[in-house]
Each structure stands twice: as structure tokens, then as C-alpha cells.
Amino acid sequence: TTFCTRPSPSQPPQAAGAMAEEASQGRVQKVVCFNCSKRESFTPSSGLKTWRRKLQTSYKLTANKDTLSLNRLRECHLLIIVAPRDKFSALEFDALKAFVAEGGSLLISMTEGGEAGLGTNINYLTEEYGIETQSDAVVRAVYHKYTHPKEVLIQGGVLSPALDQAHGRGGSGKASDSLSFSFPYGASLIVQKPAFPILSSGHLAIPLHRPVAALWEGKPKAGGGAPGRVCVLGSTHVLHDDWLDKDDNA
């Protein structure tokens, strides 16, 4: 697997110097790494091709198939973990927490049934940041657009005004003016401070008004460094080729 290098305290002087030169010339490209070491349900080459193509226009993409270590994580800015079906070791959890503490970002997507349904132990990590995936399934209370009850169209579920504003929506304050998104085969979340929910199941899905996506953000780093971030999404299928371009998902 090929990796690009992210600035880190342990880099040799020549690498740090090269990165500094690139930064001064505006040539540093953000690196997004897909983890493929835990039998993830989908990968950039299987199920996530559309998302991969969209990301490639702005980021350098890599994939990790080895045991997660801090040195390897330092070679990316964002690590994406897509519905893992194997368990993480204590050493891997330590590496992931150190990565976030240094300013790295994590995006973790789950699926219906939560970690029990997947056979993983990722809640052990996300609970450290106030986010836990439930062992449930979000279902539509009434038929609307999609025939399967677990293929849920959520309207009025955007809890972060910034998301609507970024897409020129939500100015009227009406739910109908907000983004709508399909949420297939997903689970709800329990969210506690300092984390906060950014998407909910809305008023027509069961469970009602439950978080389905949440974000934790660390404190800004001294010297202007980016804070660490952890985002958990209750549905992995939202990112799948069959769903990414439906409704306002993309």
C-alpha cells in the first residue's frame, strides 16, 4: 500500500523540511486513507467506487491492509473505517486515540445491529468521545418513496444548520427547505457531550428523533494546528454506490 506523509513529531528532519517547503508553496495534498484491515463491509474497489471518484478530485487516497499503528496513521489526515467486521486490538485502539490527539480525523460508519451485528468492538473507541452505536435498526413508520422499511428517507433530520447552509438550504426554517437524505439499513446512536448529533432520524422514522450521525471535535492545537475529529455515521449504505447519489446524500 502506498502512503503519503502527514507532518508529525516523529518525522525525520529531511521529511519535515520537505513538507514545510511544500506547505509554503501550497502543494501539500490532504491524504484520506481507507482502512481495509478489519474485513470492512465495503472498500474503495467494491461498493464505494462512486465515493472514491468524488474524493479523488480533491484528495490523495490510500488504503491500509495492515495492523494499525501510530506511525502508519501519521501518514494520513483522515482515516475512514467502513463497517468493520473484525475486532480491534488494545494496541490499535491506543494508536487511534493518539492519532486523534495529534490532530488526525476519523470517520467511522456502521450498520443496522451496531457492533454486535458486525462482530466488532468499535464502540470501545467511540464511547471515549461520547458516541455509541445502538444494536437497533432505523425503520420508516409509513411508506414513502422506498419500498423496504429499512430504506428510510429522512426529512427534517439535519441538526446542524451549517450543513444546510453549505448547500444553500434551510434559510426558511421549514423542514421542507432542509436537506433530505436516504438512510438505508442503519442504526441509531447515543450521543453525550462533548460530542454532538448532526443528523437525526426525524419525526417519521422509528426510533423517533434519535441521532444517526454525530461529531466530536478536540480543542484547537497550539500554533494553529487542526484539532482532532471523530465522526460516526449510523449507516454505511449511505456511502454505497447504490445510494450516494440519491436524494441529498452526496
Helices and strands as residue ranges (DSSP letters): H 13-24, E 31-35, H 49-56, E 60-64, H 70-73, E 78-82, H 90-101, E 105-109, H 114-118, H 123-126, G 127-129, E 131-133, E 139-140, E 151-155, H 161-166, G 175-177, E 180-184, E 189-191, E 196-200, E 205-206, E 211-217, G 222-224, E 229-233, G 237-239
